[in-house]
Amino acid sequence: MPRIPRAFVDEVIAHARADLPNEACGMIHAVGGAAAAVYRVTNAAASPYRYEMDPRRMLQLEQQRDRTGETLFAIYHSHVASEARPSPTDVRMAFWPPGAVEQEPMYPQTCYIIVSLAAEPPAVRAFLIRRGGTIEEEPLELA
């Protein structure tokens, strides 16, 4: 069960609201398995229907994790008008190349956190995306 500070959830919700009308996206790093920092990443798609993390920022964050020993705790993004559940596009994009669901996803141990702004208060849910495109919801524990 992913455990995350309430302040991090609040930051992710604030980012989702700030990026309206488009989807927001980012990464949460961990130290020793515990969520440690939220990093906003530009949605290069600039779309209300999908997100595409800026590859340069993703590389910077990957290099930071290598230097500091941090790990990738979660990838987050928002849905502006649909439920907090991975869409078929979200699932396809979890694999490389996109849609190659017969193999392991790019980040098999990473949680995908989705914020839905479709209603107030926003819904925040966590999922694992597995081989075959299977989606498993993980209860999100707030610290």
N, C-alpha and C positions, 0 to 999 in steps of 0.2 A: 504494500500500500504506500503510494507516494505521500510523503509528509512535506508540507510547504508552509512557510510563515504566511500568516494572513496579509502582512504588508506586501509580500510578493504578489499575491492574488490581486490586491488592490492596485499595484503597479501595472499588472497585465491588463486589468479592466480599464485603468486610466489611459494606457497606450491604445487600447481598442477604440475608446471614445475619441481620442485625439486624432486618430487616423481616418475617422469617418469622412467621406462615405466609403472608403476602401477598407479592405481587410488589413489588420495589423499582424506583424509576426516578430518573433524573437526567440531567444534561447535563454535557458536557465542553467547555470553551472552549479556543480556540487563540489564540496570538499568532504572527503571521508564519507561519501554517500548522502550527505545532508545538503539540501538546497542552500546555496550560498550567495548567489547574485543573479539579477535579471538584466539581460542585455537586449535592448531594442535593435531590430534589424530592419532596414528599409525594405518595404514590399516593392521589388523592382517591377512587378506586374502592374502596380498602381490600379488595382481592380477591386470592385466590391464582391467579386465572385470567386476569386482565387488569390493565393499568395505565391510569391517567388522570392525567396530570400536573396538579398544582394550577395553575389558570390564573393566579392572582395571582403565584405564584413564577415562572412562565414569563415573565410580563410584566416582573417585576423583573430577571430575567436578560437579557431582550431589551434593556431600557433600559441595563443595565450594559454590554452589548456595544456599544450605540450610543455611550455615553460614552467607553469605553476603547479602542475600535477592535478589540476581541477579535472573533473569529468563532465560530460554532458548529461545533465539531469533530465531536461525536458526541452522539447521544441513546442512553442506555443503559437497560436494564431487565433484570429477572431472570425466569427461569422456575423455579418451585419444584419441578416434577416432570416436566418435558418437556425435550427436547433444546434446545440453544442454536441455534435457527433461528427466523426470524420465523413466527409462526402466521398463519393466515388473518385473524384479528382484528388482529394487528399490522400486516399489510399494508394492510387497509382503513383503519385509523386513521392511516396515513402520508399520507393524502390529505384535502383539504378541498373539499367536504364528505366525511365518511368514506365510503369506497367508490367515490369518483369516480376510478377508476383510469385512465380514458381521458385524463386530464390529467397534468401534472407533479405529483409529490408536493410537500407543503408545504416540505420541505427537501431539494431534489434533489441537493445536493452533500454532504449530511451522512451520515455513517456511523451505522449502527444497531449498537450493541454489545449482545450478549445473553449473560448469565451463566446457565448451567444449574446448579442445585443438585441435580439428579437423581442425581448420583454424586460420589464424591470421587476426585481433586480436582475442583473445579468446572470445567466447560468454559466458555471465553470465546471467542466468535467475533464477527466483524464482517461487516456486509452493507450493500449499497446497495439501496434499493428504487426501482425505476424505473417510468416510465409503463407502463401495462398491468398493473401489479402484479408485474412481473418482479423476481426476487430474484437479486442477484449477490453471492457471497461474496467478501470481500476478505481476503487473508492479513493477520493482525494481527502487526506486528513490535513486539516488546518492547524498549524502550531500557534 
